[in-house]
Amino acid sequence: MPGPAEATWEFLQNIEAVAGCMPGAKITERLDDGRFKGTVTVKIGPATMSFRGEVEVRDIDPGQMSLALLAKGTDSTGTSGASMDLKARVESTGADSSNLLGNSEVSMSGKAAAFGGRMMNSVAEHLMQQFSANFAAQVAALPARRTAVSSPAAGTPGAASDAAAPALAGAADAAVAIPPIVPPVANELDGLALAWAVFKDWLRGLFTRKSA
């Protein structure tokens, strides 16, 4: 990440903003006890698929700059389901750089499970590339945007904070809630791009088998 560990950790705790970094994902409602409702939209040509579910934030450790998320959801037809257990942490690599590390376990059922492991790996890799680019852009923009929010030229004190995306409950009091910038890619999961990624993975596997 193009920013110190403290900046990356600050942004990681803003669940609404982090969700905005994932193409097609959106937090729609903040519940109590660190829970959120959200949706994921996938567009493949003229067809659109929608998934809805809930995210629970747990095991927040400011000292280790780590947290855990548990997400569960179903598609709008009720024919597919998925759950994810994610653990993420931030580590410092220098005064102006840091790493965002994560490990997740995903289980799927119904029609979504028919993709198979190879295809799901291709889709996950494609998504993470887009997510990482968006997340890094947000972290890089934090210093300038924090200055803009605190500057007298920004307007009446407190006006900016009213529009800011709220930080996760329990975050450090010193953290300033900064509204997320617009992600560099459209906030919609590109099904055609995913299909191309799966096709390339299939070709790679095909030629690997032939060469063996």
C-alpha positions in Angstrom: 0.0 0.0 0.0 1.3 3.5 -0.8 0.9 4.8 2.7 2.1 4.2 6.3 0.5 1.3 8.2 -1.6 3.7 10.3 -3.3 5.1 7.2 -3.9 1.6 5.7 -5.3 0.5 9.1 -7.5 3.5 9.4 -9.0 2.9 5.9 -9.4 -0.9 6.5 -11.8 -0.1 9.5 -14.1 1.9 7.2 -16.2 -1.1 6.1 -18.5 1.0 3.8 -15.5 2.5 2.0 -13.6 -0.8 1.8 -16.7 -2.5 0.2 -16.8 0.3 -2.4 -13.3 -0.9 -3.5 -14.8 -4.3 -4.5 -16.4 -4.2 -8.0 -20.1 -4.8 -7.7 -20.2 -4.7 -3.9 -22.1 -2.1 -1.8 -23.0 -1.7 1.9 -26.7 -0.9 2.0 -27.4 -0.7 5.8 -25.4 -0.5 9.0 -26.8 -2.7 11.8 -25.8 -3.0 15.4 -22.8 -4.8 16.9 -20.5 -4.3 13.9 -22.9 -5.9 11.4 -23.8 -4.6 7.9 -26.1 -5.6 5.1 -24.9 -5.4 1.6 -25.3 -6.5 -2.0 -23.2 -7.7 -4.9 -24.2 -7.1 -8.5 -22.8 -9.0 -11.5 -23.6 -7.9 -15.0 -23.0 -10.4 -17.8 -24.0 -8.8 -21.1 -27.7 -7.8 -20.8 -28.3 -10.0 -17.8 -27.8 -8.9 -14.2 -27.4 -11.1 -11.1 -27.8 -9.8 -7.6 -26.7 -11.3 -4.3 -27.6 -10.0 -0.9 -26.2 -10.8 2.5 -24.7 -9.7 5.8 -21.2 -8.9 7.0 -20.2 -9.2 10.6 -17.0 -7.5 11.9 -15.3 -9.4 14.7 -12.0 -9.8 16.5 -10.7 -6.2 16.0 -7.2 -5.8 17.4 -5.8 -2.3 17.1 -2.5 -3.3 18.5 -1.9 -5.9 15.8 -3.9 -3.9 13.2 -6.0 -6.9 12.4 -9.6 -7.8 12.1 -11.8 -10.6 11.0 -15.0 -10.6 8.9 -17.7 -13.2 8.5 -19.9 -12.8 5.4 -22.9 -14.8 4.3 -25.3 -14.3 1.4 -27.7 -15.8 -1.2 -28.7 -14.7 -4.7 -32.0 -13.1 -5.4 -33.5 -16.4 -6.6 -32.4 -18.3 -3.6 -30.6 -20.9 -5.7 -27.0 -20.1 -4.7 -25.4 -19.3 -1.4 -21.9 -18.4 -0.2 -20.0 -17.7 3.0 -16.6 -16.2 3.6 -14.4 -16.1 6.7 -11.8 -13.4 6.2 -8.9 -12.4 8.4 -6.9 -9.3 7.4 -4.0 -7.4 9.0 -1.7 -4.5 8.2 2.0 -4.6 8.6 4.5 -1.7 8.2 7.2 -1.9 5.5 8.5 1.7 5.9 7.6 5.2 6.8 5.4 5.6 3.7 4.5 2.1 2.8 2.7 -0.9 4.3 1.3 -4.3 3.3 -2.3 -5.4 3.6 -2.4 -9.2 4.2 -5.4 -11.4 4.1 -6.5 -15.0 4.3 -10.0 -16.2 3.6 -12.0 -19.4 3.5 -15.0 -19.5 1.1 -17.7 -22.0 0.7 -20.4 -22.1 -2.0 -23.6 -24.0 -2.6 -26.2 -24.3 -5.3 -25.6 -23.1 -8.8 -22.7 -21.0 -7.8 -20.8 -24.1 -6.7 -21.0 -25.5 -10.2 -18.2 -23.2 -11.4 -15.6 -25.5 -9.8 -12.3 -24.7 -8.1 -10.3 -23.7 -11.2 -12.9 -21.2 -12.4 -13.4 -19.7 -9.0 -9.7 -19.2 -8.5 -9.6 -17.2 -11.8 -12.6 -15.1 -10.7 -11.0 -14.5 -7.3 -7.7 -13.4 -8.8 -9.4 -11.0 -11.2 -11.5 -9.5 -8.4 -8.5 -9.1 -6.1 -6.5 -7.3 -8.7 -9.3 -4.7 -9.1 -9.9 -4.5 -5.3 -6.2 -4.0 -4.6 -5.9 -1.2 -7.1 -8.9 0.6 -5.7 -7.8 0.1 -2.1 -4.3 1.5 -2.8 -5.8 4.5 -4.6 -7.9 5.3 -1.5 -5.0 4.9 0.9 -2.8 7.1 -1.3 -5.5 9.8 -1.4 -6.0 9.9 2.4 -3.4 12.6 3.3 -4.5 15.1 0.7 -8.2 14.5 1.5 -7.7 14.8 5.2 -6.0 18.2 4.6 -8.9 19.3 2.5 -11.4 18.3 5.2 -9.6 20.1 7.9 -8.8 23.2 5.8 -10.9 26.4 6.5 -11.5 26.6 2.8 -13.4 23.3 3.0 -16.4 25.2 4.4 -18.1 25.2 7.8 -16.4 23.1 10.4 -18.2 19.8 10.7 -19.9 20.0 7.3 -17.4 17.6 5.7 -17.8 15.1 8.5 -21.5 15.0 8.0 -21.0 13.6 4.5 -18.1 11.4 5.5 -18.4 7.6 5.5 -18.5 6.6 9.2 -15.5 4.8 10.6 -16.0 1.4 12.2 -17.3 1.6 15.8 -14.4 1.1 18.2 -11.8 2.7 15.9 -9.2 5.0 17.4 -10.7 8.4 18.5 -7.9 10.2 16.7 -8.9 8.8 13.4 -10.6 11.2 11.0 -13.5 9.8 8.9 -12.6 10.5 5.3 -15.2 10.1 2.6 -14.0 7.6 0.0 -12.9 8.8 -3.4 -14.6 7.4 -6.5 -12.9 4.1 -7.4 -10.8 4.2 -10.5 -12.9 1.5 -12.1 -16.7 1.3 -12.3 -18.3 -0.1 -9.2 -19.8 -3.0 -11.1 -18.5 -6.5 -11.5 -17.6 -7.0 -15.2 -18.9 -10.4 -16.1 -17.4 -10.4 -19.5 -14.0 -9.6 -18.0 -14.4 -12.5 -15.6 -15.5 -14.8 -18.4 -12.3 -13.8 -20.3 -10.2 -14.5 -17.2 -11.8 -17.9 -16.8 -11.3 -18.7 -20.5 -7.6 -17.8 -20.3 -7.2 -20.0 -17.3 -8.9 -22.9 -19.2 -6.4 -22.4 -22.1 -3.5 -22.3 -19.7 -4.6 -25.6 -18.2 -5.2 -27.1 -21.6 -1.7 -26.4 -22.9 -0.2 -27.4 -19.5 -1.8 -30.9 -19.8 -0.7 -31.2 -23.5 2.9 -30.3 -22.7 2.9 -32.8 -19.8 
